Amino acid sequence: MGKRQTVSGWPTAAAVLTCTLLVVMLPEVSSTRFTVGANMGWSPNVNYTVWARGKHFYLGDWLFFVYDRNQMNVLEVNKTDYESCNSDHPLHNWTTGAGRDVVPLNVTKTYYFISGNGFCYGGMKVAIPVEELPPPPKTSPIKSGSLSLLSTFSGQVVVPALFASATVWDSFLLLL
């Protein structure tokens, strides 16, 4: 007969509970990673103006360029160089050499991207207007006398904490 091992799961349970509470209580932050050109990627003969139309690019989003690393590149240029397909003086060369480049959209402005080596003339250019994330919808005001501070607090903190505690307890029971 083997010796039964006991596992002290309290430190693990406390860590899981703490992380769960933080996740539940933190406001939701979201960003989107857009694959430029969708399934066509960053390649000639794609109308990137049409691809970008109807999309909203917000501060904190990302652009993912997928392309043939031996032929193309990703250059950020100013509006004049974008319009004329001039790749001589890029503001930033995002090309890493892997053909899988990620560009963070961390400034509210219009970003202008082209591919050099003549590919811009084949349509490999896109303008990305980046805007601030709209504010979350406002909640309706609480009518005076309808809810106390305690009931509001319990709905926002205690109920999620109960669910988190139940999850941790279930995990703890699985360790036994």
N, CA and C atoms as an extended XYZ file, in Angstrom:
528
Properties=species:S:1:pos:R:3:atomname:S:1:resname:S:1:resid:I:1 pbc="F F F"
N         0.829       -1.173        0.000 N   MET     1
C         0.000        0.000        0.000 CA  MET     1
C         0.877        1.240        0.000 C   MET     1
N         0.482        2.162       -0.808 N   GLY     2
C         1.247        3.397       -0.891 CA  GLY     2
C         0.831        4.376        0.180 C   GLY     2
N         1.713        5.279        0.439 N   LYS     3
C         1.446        6.306        1.417 CA  LYS     3
C         0.566        7.375        0.771 C   LYS     3
N        -0.490        7.766        1.437 N   ARG     4
C        -1.382        8.784        0.904 CA  ARG     4
C        -0.731       10.151        1.061 C   ARG     4
N        -0.732       10.897       -0.061 N   GLN     5
C        -0.157       12.227       -0.022 CA  GLN     5
C        -1.265       13.234        0.221 C   GLN     5
N        -0.974       14.197        1.052 N   THR     6
C        -1.931       15.274        1.261 CA  THR     6
C        -1.364       16.529        0.618 C   THR     6
N        -2.239       17.219       -0.041 N   VAL     7
C        -1.822       18.439       -0.722 CA  VAL     7
C        -2.464       19.617       -0.025 C   VAL     7
N        -1.649       20.537        0.367 N   SER     8
C        -2.196       21.749        0.979 CA  SER     8
C        -2.538       22.703       -0.148 C   SER     8
N        -3.800       22.791       -0.454 N   GLY     9
C        -4.247       23.608       -1.581 CA  GLY     9
C        -4.618       25.020       -1.216 C   GLY     9
N        -4.481       25.396        0.062 N   TRP    10
C        -4.906       26.730        0.454 CA  TRP    10
C        -4.108       27.834       -0.224 C   TRP    10
N        -2.775       27.745       -0.334 N   PRO    11
C        -2.059       28.820       -1.037 CA  PRO    11
C        -2.501       28.918       -2.500 C   PRO    11
N        -2.693       27.783       -3.136 N   THR    12
C        -3.148       27.778       -4.529 CA  THR    12
C        -4.554       28.347       -4.623 C   THR    12
N        -5.423       27.924       -3.713 N   ALA    13
C        -6.801       28.405       -3.718 CA  ALA    13
C        -6.847       29.912       -3.493 C   ALA    13
N        -6.018       30.410       -2.593 N   ALA    14
C        -5.986       31.851       -2.325 CA  ALA    14
C        -5.505       32.626       -3.551 C   ALA    14
N        -4.510       32.088       -4.245 N   ALA    15
C        -3.999       32.753       -5.444 CA  ALA    15
C        -5.048       32.767       -6.548 C   ALA    15
N        -5.708       31.640       -6.727 N   VAL    16
C        -6.748       31.561       -7.751 CA  VAL    16
C        -7.890       32.511       -7.422 C   VAL    16
N        -8.300       32.565       -6.161 N   LEU    17
C        -9.375       33.457       -5.740 CA  LEU    17
C        -8.994       34.915       -5.982 C   LEU    17
N        -7.778       35.280       -5.629 N   THR    18
C        -7.318       36.652       -5.825 CA  THR    18
C        -7.339       37.021       -7.308 C   THR    18
N        -6.796       36.154       -8.163 N   CYS    19
C        -6.776       36.423       -9.599 CA  CYS    19
C        -8.188       36.500      -10.160 C   CYS    19
N        -9.042       35.603       -9.713 N   THR    20
C       -10.420       35.594      -10.195 CA  THR    20
C       -11.133       36.880       -9.804 C   THR    20
N       -10.956       37.322       -8.572 N   LEU    21
C       -11.587       38.566       -8.134 CA  LEU    21
C       -11.079       39.758       -8.935 C   LEU    21
N        -9.775       39.788       -9.215 N   LEU    22
C        -9.236       40.880      -10.015 CA  LEU    22
C        -9.843       40.905      -11.408 C   LEU    22
N        -9.958       39.738      -12.031 N   VAL    23
C       -10.532       39.657      -13.373 CA  VAL    23
C       -11.995       40.088      -13.366 C   VAL    23
N       -12.727       39.663      -12.357 N   VAL    24
C       -14.149       39.996      -12.274 CA  VAL    24
C       -14.351       41.485      -12.024 C   VAL    24
N       -13.492       42.081      -11.212 N   MET    25
C       -13.709       43.459      -10.801 CA  MET    25
C       -13.092       44.488      -11.744 C   MET    25
N       -12.143       44.094      -12.586 N   LEU    26
C       -11.527       45.044      -13.501 CA  LEU    26
C       -12.481       45.353      -14.642 C   LEU    26
N       -12.462       46.585      -15.148 N   PRO    27
C       -13.309       46.906      -16.276 CA  PRO    27
C       -12.812       46.170      -17.515 C   PRO    27
N       -13.727       45.907      -18.418 N   GLU    28
C       -13.366       45.173      -19.625 CA  GLU    28
C       -12.579       46.076      -20.559 C   GLU    28
N       -11.424       45.617      -20.989 N   VAL    29
C       -10.596       46.334      -21.930 CA  VAL    29
C       -10.468       45.443      -23.147 C   VAL    29
N       -10.682       46.035      -24.288 N   SER    30
C       -10.703       45.219      -25.486 CA  SER    30
C        -9.905       45.891      -26.582 C   SER    30
N        -9.184       45.100      -27.324 N   SER    31
C        -8.538       45.592      -28.535 CA  SER    31
C        -8.715       44.520      -29.599 C   SER    31
N        -8.608       44.944      -30.836 N   THR    32
C        -8.825       44.034      -31.953 CA  THR    32
C        -7.555       43.942      -32.781 C   THR    32
N        -7.243       42.747      -33.220 N   ARG    33
C        -6.137       42.554      -34.158 CA  ARG    33
C        -6.754       42.313      -35.522 C   ARG    33
N        -6.489       43.216      -36.448 N   PHE    34
C        -6.998       43.109      -37.810 CA  PHE    34
C        -5.919       42.513      -38.709 C   PHE    34
N        -6.239       41.450      -39.416 N   THR    35
C        -5.334       40.940      -40.436 CA  THR    35
C        -5.598       41.747      -41.700 C   THR    35
N        -4.622       42.551      -42.097 N   VAL    36
C        -4.791       43.447      -43.237 CA  VAL    36
C        -5.050       42.621      -44.493 C   VAL    36
N        -6.172       42.911      -45.148 N   GLY    37
C        -6.548       42.173      -46.352 CA  GLY    37
C        -7.260       40.865      -46.065 C   GLY    37
N        -7.536       40.598      -44.793 N   ALA    38
C        -8.213       39.353      -44.373 CA  ALA    38
C        -7.466       38.145      -44.942 C   ALA    38
N        -8.174       37.232      -45.608 N   ASN    39
C        -7.524       36.000      -46.087 CA  ASN    39
C        -6.606       36.224      -47.289 C   ASN    39
N        -6.663       37.409      -47.903 N   MET    40
C        -5.758       37.716      -49.031 CA  MET    40
C        -4.405       38.241      -48.538 C   MET    40
N        -4.370       38.720      -47.308 N   GLY    41
C        -3.124       39.237      -46.755 CA  GLY    41
C        -2.691       40.528      -47.417 C   GLY    41
N        -1.427       40.855      -47.238 N   TRP    42
C        -0.810       42.064      -47.793 CA  TRP    42
C        -0.178       41.650      -49.116 C   TRP    42
N        -0.946       41.783      -50.188 N   SER    43
C        -0.498       41.307      -51.494 CA  SER    43
C        -1.043       42.210      -52.597 C   SER    43
N        -0.468       42.135      -53.791 N   PRO    44
C        -0.939       42.978      -54.896 CA  PRO    44
C        -2.369       42.619      -55.301 C   PRO    44
N        -2.983       43.550      -55.998 N   ASN    45
C        -4.311       43.369      -56.586 CA  ASN    45
C        -5.414       43.156      -55.553 C   ASN    45
N        -5.235       43.741      -54.357 N   VAL    46
C        -6.288       43.750      -53.345 CA  VAL    46
C        -6.650       45.213      -53.131 C   VAL    46
N        -7.941       45.505      -53.083 N   ASN    47
C        -8.372       46.875      -52.848 CA  ASN    47
C        -8.485       47.075      -51.337 C   ASN    47
N        -7.450       47.653      -50.755 N   TYR    48
C        -7.409       47.826      -49.306 CA  TYR    48
C        -8.339       48.931      -48.822 C   TYR    48
N        -8.707       49.838      -49.715 N   THR    49
C        -9.701       50.850      -49.354 CA  THR    49
C       -11.037       50.174      -49.083 C   THR    49
N       -11.384       49.230      -49.926 N   VAL    50
C       -12.625       48.467      -49.726 CA  VAL    50
C       -12.509       47.606      -48.474 C   VAL    50
N       -11.353       46.987      -48.262 N   TRP    51
C       -11.164       46.152      -47.075 CA  TRP    51
C       -11.364       46.973      -45.797 C   TRP    51
N       -10.822       48.198      -45.744 N   ALA    52
C       -10.887       49.026      -44.536 CA  ALA    52
C       -12.253       49.690      -44.349 C   ALA    52
N       -13.012       49.827      -45.429 N   ARG    53
C       -14.299       50.510      -45.349 CA  ARG    53
C       -15.237       49.786      -44.380 C   ARG    53
N       -15.881       50.558      -43.540 N   GLY    54
C       -16.847       49.990      -42.596 CA  GLY    54
C       -16.218       49.467      -41.310 C   GLY    54
N       -14.907       49.401      -41.256 N   LYS    55
C       -14.242       48.962      -40.023 CA  LYS    55
C       -13.933       50.187      -39.171 C   LYS    55
N       -13.963       49.995      -37.871 N   HIS    56
C       -13.562       51.055      -36.953 CA  HIS    56
C       -12.256       50.627      -36.301 C   HIS    56
N       -11.263       51.463      -36.455 N   PHE    57
C        -9.956       51.198      -35.867 CA  PHE    57
C        -9.807       52.125      -34.663 C   PHE    57
N        -9.610       51.507      -33.492 N   TYR    58
C        -9.542       52.277      -32.266 CA  TYR    58
C        -8.146       52.233      -31.673 C   TYR    58
N        -7.870       53.238      -30.866 N   LEU    59
C        -6.620       53.320      -30.136 CA  LEU    59
C        -6.426       52.017      -29.364 C   LEU    59
N        -5.283       51.383      -29.525 N   GLY    60
C        -5.004       50.113      -28.849 CA  GLY    60
C        -5.205       48.892      -29.731 C   GLY    60
N        -5.817       49.070      -30.915 N   ASP    61
C        -5.953       47.948      -31.844 CA  ASP    61
C        -4.603       47.652      -32.488 C   ASP    61
N        -4.547       46.555      -33.246 N   TRP    62
C        -3.317       46.111      -33.897 CA  TRP    62
C        -3.605       45.771      -35.345 C   TRP    62
N        -2.638       46.012      -36.207 N   LEU    63
C        -2.707       45.558      -37.598 CA  LEU    63
C        -1.702       44.425      -37.756 C   LEU    63
N        -2.127       43.371      -38.428 N   PHE    64
C        -1.274       42.213      -38.669 CA  PHE    64
C        -1.097       42.082      -40.178 C   PHE    64
N         0.125       42.305      -40.661 N   PHE    65
C         0.441       42.221      -42.086 CA  PHE    65
C         1.067       40.857      -42.369 C   PHE    65
N         0.491       40.114      -43.298 N   VAL    66
C         1.005       38.804      -43.701 CA  VAL    66
C         1.335       38.900      -45.187 C   VAL    66
N         2.593       38.596      -45.566 N   TYR    67
C         3.011       38.806      -46.950 CA  TYR    67
C         4.251       37.978      -47.275 C   TYR    67
N         4.630       38.010      -48.542 N   ASP    68
C         5.839       37.324      -49.003 CA  ASP    68
C         7.046       38.165      -48.591 C   ASP    68
N         7.789       37.670      -47.626 N   ARG    69
C         8.895       38.439      -47.046 CA  ARG    69
C        10.052       38.674      -48.015 C   ARG    69
N        10.113       37.906      -49.075 N   ASN    70
C        11.215       38.066      -50.027 CA  ASN    70
C        10.951       39.166      -51.050 C   ASN    70
N         9.720       39.656      -51.131 N   GLN    71
C         9.393       40.645      -52.148 CA  GLN    71
C         8.829       41.946      -51.593 C   GLN    71
N         8.013       41.862      -50.555 N   MET    72
C         7.263       43.021      -50.102 CA  MET    72
C         7.758       43.519      -48.752 C   MET    72
N         7.212       44.667      -48.346 N   ASN    73
C         7.528       45.220      -47.045 CA  ASN    73
C         6.347       46.051      -46.559 C   ASN    73
N         6.458       46.556      -45.338 N   VAL    74
C         5.416       47.385      -44.736 CA  VAL    74
C         6.069       48.679      -44.286 C   VAL    74
N         5.715       49.753      -44.972 N   LEU    75
C         6.289       51.059      -44.677 CA  LEU    75
C         5.184       52.019      -44.266 C   LEU    75
N         5.401       52.734      -43.175 N   GLU    76
C         4.483       53.802      -42.787 CA  GLU    76
C         5.041       55.092      -43.374 C   GLU    76
N         4.199       55.813      -44.108 N   VAL    77
C         4.623       57.039      -44.782 CA  VAL    77
C         3.640       58.166      -44.453 C   VAL    77
N         3.980       59.375      -44.889 N   ASN    78
C         3.044       60.483      -44.708 CA  ASN    78
C         2.013       60.470      -45.840 C   ASN    78
N         1.030       61.342      -45.759 N   LYS    79
C        -0.070       61.338      -46.725 CA  LYS    79
C         0.417       61.607      -48.145 C   LYS    79
N         1.343       62.535      -48.310 N   THR    80
C         1.854       62.869      -49.644 CA  THR    80
C         2.562       61.667      -50.263 C   THR    80
N         3.418       60.999      -49.498 N   ASP    81
C         4.118       59.818      -50.018 CA  ASP    81
C         3.156       58.659      -50.246 C   ASP    81
N         2.107       58.579      -49.460 N   TYR    82
C         1.061       57.567      -49.664 CA  TYR    82
C         0.383       57.782      -51.022 C   TYR    82
N        -0.008       59.025      -51.272 N   GLU    83
C        -0.717       59.331      -52.523 CA  GLU    83
C         0.165       59.130      -53.751 C   GLU    83
N         1.469       59.384      -53.624 N   SER    84
C         2.373       59.253      -54.776 CA  SER    84
C         3.136       57.931      -54.792 C   SER    84
N         2.893       57.055      -53.817 N   CYS    85
C         3.602       55.764      -53.698 CA  CYS    85
C         5.116       55.939      -53.576 C   CYS    85
N         5.532       56.968      -52.854 N   ASN    86
C         6.956       57.236      -52.655 CA  ASN    86
C         7.420       56.529      -51.382 C   ASN    86
N         8.309       55.578      -51.546 N   SER    87
C         8.811       54.812      -50.394 CA  SER    87
C        10.228       55.212      -50.000 C   SER    87
N        10.725       56.324      -50.523 N   ASP    88
C        12.104       56.734      -50.267 CA  ASP    88
C        12.368       57.175      -48.833 C   ASP    88
N        11.379       57.786      -48.172 N   HIS    89
C        11.597       58.327      -46.830 CA  HIS    89
C        10.454       57.912      -45.898 C   HIS    89
N        10.385       56.627      -45.538 N   PRO    90
C         9.280       56.199      -44.665 CA  PRO    90
C         9.414       56.789      -43.263 C   PRO    90
N         8.272       57.011      -42.631 N   LEU    91
C         8.265       57.435      -41.225 CA  LEU    91
C         8.715       56.285      -40.335 C   LEU    91
N         8.318       55.071      -40.748 N   HIS    92
C         8.686       53.878      -39.987 CA  HIS    92
C         8.665       52.671      -40.918 C   HIS    92
N         9.675       51.835      -40.816 N   ASN    93
C         9.716       50.588      -41.573 CA  ASN    93
C         9.329       49.475      -40.597 C   ASN    93
N         8.132       48.923      -40.773 N   TRP    94
C         7.622       47.895      -39.869 CA  TRP    94
C         8.062       46.497      -40.286 C   TRP    94
N         8.814       46.387      -41.370 N   THR    95
C         9.237       45.103      -41.891 CA  THR    95
C        10.240       44.452      -40.944 C   THR    95
N         9.920       43.246      -40.485 N   THR    96
C        10.839       42.547      -39.590 CA  THR    96
C        11.612       41.454      -40.320 C   THR    96
N        11.203       41.124      -41.525 N   GLY    97
C        11.877       40.080      -42.280 CA  GLY    97
C        11.186       38.742      -42.220 C   GLY    97
N        10.170       38.619      -41.386 N   ALA    98
C         9.470       37.336      -41.250 CA  ALA    98
C         8.230       37.253      -42.129 C   ALA    98
N         7.778       38.411      -42.647 N   GLY    99
C         6.546       38.416      -43.432 CA  GLY    99
C         5.315       38.319      -42.559 C   GLY    99
N         5.476       38.581      -41.287 N   ARG   100
C         4.384       38.557      -40.306 CA  ARG   100
C         4.609       39.734      -39.353 C   ARG   100
N         4.176       40.907      -39.772 N   ASP   101
C         4.475       42.105      -38.999 CA  ASP   101
C         3.246       42.628      -38.278 C   ASP   101
N         3.432       43.016      -37.023 N   VAL   102
C         2.349       43.540      -36.200 CA  VAL   102
C         2.627       45.015      -35.926 C   VAL   102
N         1.614       45.834      -36.181 N   VAL   103
C         1.738       47.276      -35.974 CA  VAL   103
C         0.715       47.709      -34.924 C   VAL   103
N         1.188       48.256      -33.799 N   PRO   104
C         0.239       48.760      -32.800 CA  PRO   104
C        -0.305       50.118      -33.227 C   PRO   104
N        -1.599       50.290      -33.082 N   LEU   105
C        -2.226       51.575      -33.387 CA  LEU   105
C        -2.354       52.326      -32.067 C   LEU   105
N        -1.285       53.037      -31.695 N   ASN   106
C        -1.220       53.641      -30.374 CA  ASN   106
C        -1.316       55.165      -30.373 C   ASN   106
N        -1.696       55.750      -31.520 N   VAL   107
C        -1.886       57.197      -31.623 CA  VAL   107
C        -3.159       57.432      -32.435 C   VAL   107
N        -3.975       58.392      -32.000 N   THR   108
C        -5.171       58.721      -32.781 CA  THR   108
C        -4.744       59.644      -33.922 C   THR   108
N        -4.689       59.056      -35.093 N   LYS   109
C        -4.313       59.755      -36.323 CA  LYS   109
C        -4.652       58.827      -37.482 C   LYS   109
N        -4.422       59.277      -38.697 N   THR   110
C        -4.544       58.389      -39.848 CA  THR   110
C        -3.158       57.866      -40.172 C   THR   110
N        -3.026       56.541      -40.140 N   TYR   111
C        -1.779       55.877      -40.502 CA  TYR   111
C        -1.838       55.593      -41.999 C   TYR   111
N        -0.715       55.789      -42.682 N   TYR   112
C        -0.625       55.498      -44.115 CA  TYR   112
C         0.454       54.439      -44.321 C   TYR   112
N         0.056       53.296      -44.889 N   PHE   113
C         0.983       52.201      -45.129 CA  PHE   113
C         1.067       51.910      -46.615 C   PHE   113
N         2.288       51.634      -47.067 N   ILE   114
C         2.500       51.207      -48.448 CA  ILE   114
C         3.524       50.077      -48.446 C   ILE   114
N         3.598       49.397      -49.577 N   SER   115
C         4.688       48.459      -49.810 CA  SER   115
C         5.550       49.061      -50.907 C   SER   115
N         6.851       49.036      -50.690 N   GLY   116
C         7.777       49.591      -51.681 CA  GLY   116
C         8.007       48.627      -52.828 C   GLY   116
N         9.119       48.808      -53.524 N   ASN   117
C         9.517       47.956      -54.653 CA  ASN   117
C         8.470       47.935      -55.758 C   ASN   117
N         7.706       49.032      -55.894 N   GLY   118
C         6.712       49.132      -56.959 CA  GLY   118
C         5.371       48.508      -56.639 C   GLY   118
N         5.264       47.788      -55.528 N   PHE   119
C         4.000       47.119      -55.204 CA  PHE   119
C         2.891       48.106      -54.844 C   PHE   119
N         3.252       49.281      -54.359 N   CYS   120
C         2.249       50.297      -54.033 CA  CYS   120
C         1.423       50.632      -55.280 C   CYS   120
N         2.086       50.684      -56.423 N   TYR   121
C         1.373       51.000      -57.676 CA  TYR   121
C         0.368       49.907      -58.040 C   TYR   121
N         0.574       48.700      -57.519 N   GLY   122
C        -0.368       47.599      -57.739 CA  GLY   122
C        -1.473       47.562      -56.691 C   GLY   122
N        -1.535       48.601      -55.850 N   GLY   123
C        -2.618       48.700      -54.880 CA  GLY   123
C        -2.241       48.367      -53.452 C   GLY   123
N        -0.970       48.064      -53.209 N   MET   124
C        -0.567       47.708      -51.839 CA  MET   124
C        -0.336       48.968      -51.015 C   MET   124
N        -1.463       49.589      -50.644 N   LYS   125
C        -1.446       50.770      -49.803 CA  LYS   125
C        -2.779       50.847      -49.080 C   LYS   125
N        -2.715       51.323      -47.844 N   VAL   126
C        -3.939       51.428      -47.056 CA  VAL   126
C        -3.805       52.592      -46.076 C   VAL   126
N        -4.896       53.339      -45.937 N   ALA   127
C        -4.980       54.416      -44.954 CA  ALA   127
C        -5.883       53.925      -43.821 C   ALA   127
N        -5.391       54.051      -42.607 N   ILE   128
C        -6.110       53.548      -41.431 CA  ILE   128
C        -6.374       54.714      -40.466 C   ILE   128
N        -7.616       55.206      -40.440 N   PRO   129
C        -7.938       56.264      -39.469 CA  PRO   129
C        -8.206       55.661      -38.085 C   PRO   129
N        -7.437       56.091      -37.105 N   VAL   130
C        -7.557       55.551      -35.748 CA  VAL   130
C        -8.232       56.598      -34.874 C   VAL   130
N        -9.250       56.165      -34.147 N   GLU   131
C       -10.008       57.068      -33.292 CA  GLU   131
C       -10.019       56.558      -31.862 C   GLU   131
N       -10.406       57.429      -30.960 N   GLU   132
C       -10.548       57.053      -29.547 CA  GLU   132
C       -11.701       56.069      -29.420 C   GLU   132
N       -11.577       55.158      -28.494 N   LEU   133
C       -12.656       54.224      -28.204 CA  LEU   133
C       -13.824       55.017      -27.636 C   LEU   133
N       -15.038       54.792      -28.154 N   PRO   134
C       -16.171       55.547      -27.608 CA  PRO   134
C       -16.397       55.174      -26.148 C   PRO   134
N       -16.936       56.123      -25.363 N   PRO   135
C       -17.178       55.811      -23.954 CA  PRO   135
C       -18.251       54.738      -23.826 C   PRO   135
N       -18.197       53.974      -22.750 N   PRO   136
C       -19.233       52.950      -22.561 CA  PRO   136
C       -20.586       53.621      -22.370 C   PRO   136
N       -21.657       52.911      -22.681 N   PRO   137
C       -22.981       53.509      -22.499 CA  PRO   137
C       -23.223       53.840      -21.026 C   PRO   137
N       -23.904       54.936      -20.816 N   LYS   138
C       -24.183       55.345      -19.446 CA  LYS   138
C       -25.278       54.469      -18.868 C   LYS   138
N       -25.107       54.145      -17.593 N   THR   139
C       -26.139       53.375      -16.911 CA  THR   139
C       -27.225       54.329      -16.452 C   THR   139
N       -28.405       53.823      -16.317 N   SER   140
C       -29.495       54.687      -15.862 CA  SER   140
C       -29.266       55.040      -14.401 C   SER   140
N       -29.604       56.249      -14.024 N   PRO   141
C       -29.371       56.658      -12.631 CA  PRO   141
C       -30.263       55.872      -11.676 C   PRO   141
N       -29.759       55.696      -10.479 N   ILE   142
C       -30.514       54.981       -9.453 CA  ILE   142
C       -31.499       55.967       -8.828 C   ILE   142
N       -32.750       55.577       -8.769 N   LYS   143
C       -33.752       56.437       -8.147 CA  LYS   143
C       -33.486       56.477       -6.647 C   LYS   143
N       -33.606       57.656       -6.088 N   SER   144
C       -33.305       57.774       -4.665 CA  SER   144
C       -34.290       56.932       -3.864 C   SER   144
N       -33.742       56.260       -2.904 N   GLY   145
C       -34.565       55.432       -2.042 CA  GLY   145
C       -34.822       54.040       -2.578 C   GLY   145
N       -34.476       53.765       -3.861 N   SER   146
C       -34.772       52.442       -4.405 CA  SER   146
C       -33.699       51.429       -4.049 C   SER   146
N       -32.458       51.857       -3.995 N   LEU   147
C       -31.368       50.948       -3.633 CA  LEU   147
C       -30.444       51.643       -2.656 C   LEU   147
N       -30.015       50.932       -1.683 N   SER   148
C       -29.053       51.505       -0.749 CA  SER   148
C       -27.645       51.233       -1.268 C   SER   148
N       -26.692       51.908       -0.685 N   LEU   149
C       -25.291       51.711       -1.055 CA  LEU   149
C       -24.877       50.267       -0.826 C   LEU   149
N       -25.383       49.662        0.243 N   LEU   150
C       -25.038       48.282        0.559 CA  LEU   150
C       -25.536       47.329       -0.518 C   LEU   150
N       -26.765       47.500       -0.997 N   SER   151
C       -27.275       46.587       -2.023 CA  SER   151
C       -26.545       46.797       -3.345 C   SER   151
N       -26.164       48.036       -3.663 N   THR   152
C       -25.385       48.290       -4.879 CA  THR   152
C       -24.027       47.617       -4.760 C   THR   152
N       -23.369       47.773       -3.615 N   PHE   153
C       -22.069       47.153       -3.389 CA  PHE   153
C       -22.176       45.638       -3.494 C   PHE   153
N       -23.209       45.071       -2.906 N   SER   154
C       -23.331       43.612       -2.929 CA  SER   154
C       -23.582       43.107       -4.338 C   SER   154
N       -24.284       43.859       -5.145 N   GLY   155
C       -24.529       43.418       -6.515 CA  GLY   155
C       -23.297       43.502       -7.387 C   GLY   155
N       -22.423       44.463       -7.095 N   GLN   156
C       -21.248       44.662       -7.941 CA  GLN   156
C       -20.031       43.887       -7.463 C   GLN   156
N       -19.947       43.580       -6.192 N   VAL   157
C       -18.753       42.925       -5.676 CA  VAL   157
C       -19.068       41.570       -5.057 C   VAL   157
N       -20.056       41.523       -4.195 N   VAL   158
C       -20.311       40.303       -3.444 CA  VAL   158
C       -20.769       39.161       -4.348 C   VAL   158
N       -21.690       39.441       -5.265 N   VAL   159
C       -22.191       38.368       -6.139 CA  VAL   159
C       -21.061       37.792       -7.000 C   VAL   159
N       -20.259       38.630       -7.697 N   PRO   160
C       -19.134       38.041       -8.447 CA  PRO   160
C       -18.150       37.309       -7.540 C   PRO   160
N       -17.945       37.828       -6.317 N   ALA   161
C       -17.027       37.154       -5.392 CA  ALA   161
C       -17.559       35.784       -5.000 C   ALA   161
N       -18.871       35.665       -4.847 N   LEU   162
C       -19.463       34.362       -4.537 CA  LEU   162
C       -19.222       33.366       -5.671 C   LEU   162
N       -19.415       33.821       -6.908 N   PHE   163
C       -19.157       32.937       -8.042 CA  PHE   163
C       -17.686       32.535       -8.099 C   PHE   163
N       -16.798       33.496       -7.847 N   ALA   164
C       -15.365       33.197       -7.850 CA  ALA   164
C       -15.022       32.210       -6.745 C   ALA   164
N       -15.616       32.407       -5.573 N   SER   165
C       -15.355       31.495       -4.451 CA  SER   165
C       -15.837       30.083       -4.768 C   SER   165
N       -16.985       29.996       -5.413 N   ALA   166
C       -17.513       28.676       -5.780 CA  ALA   166
C       -16.580       27.976       -6.755 C   ALA   166
N       -16.020       28.735       -7.699 N   THR   167
C       -15.086       28.159       -8.668 CA  THR   167
C       -13.832       27.660       -7.970 C   THR   167
N       -13.306       28.468       -7.049 N   VAL   168
C       -12.111       28.065       -6.311 CA  VAL   168
C       -12.408       26.840       -5.465 C   VAL   168
N       -13.566       26.809       -4.811 N   TRP   169
C       -13.936       25.672       -3.974 CA  TRP   169
C       -14.017       24.402       -4.812 C   TRP   169
N       -14.634       24.491       -5.997 N   ASP   170
C       -14.696       23.325       -6.884 CA  ASP   170
C       -13.297       22.852       -7.266 C   ASP   170
N       -12.409       23.793       -7.569 N   SER   171
C       -11.026       23.430       -7.918 CA  SER   171
C       -10.329       22.777       -6.741 C   SER   171
N       -10.575       23.312       -5.539 N   PHE   172
C        -9.965       22.757       -4.332 CA  PHE   172
C       -10.455       21.329       -4.101 C   PHE   172
N       -11.743       21.092       -4.299 N   LEU   173
C       -12.295       19.742       -4.094 CA  LEU   173
C       -11.700       18.747       -5.074 C   LEU   173
N       -11.360       19.217       -6.295 N   LEU   174
C       -10.755       18.327       -7.277 CA  LEU   174
C        -9.352       17.899       -6.872 C   LEU   174
N        -8.690       18.735       -6.053 N   LEU   175
C        -7.332       18.407       -5.595 CA  LEU   175
C        -7.342       17.336       -4.524 C   LEU   175
N        -8.475       17.184       -3.832 N   LEU   176
C        -8.528       16.215       -2.731 CA  LEU   176
C        -8.639       14.800       -3.222 C   LEU   176
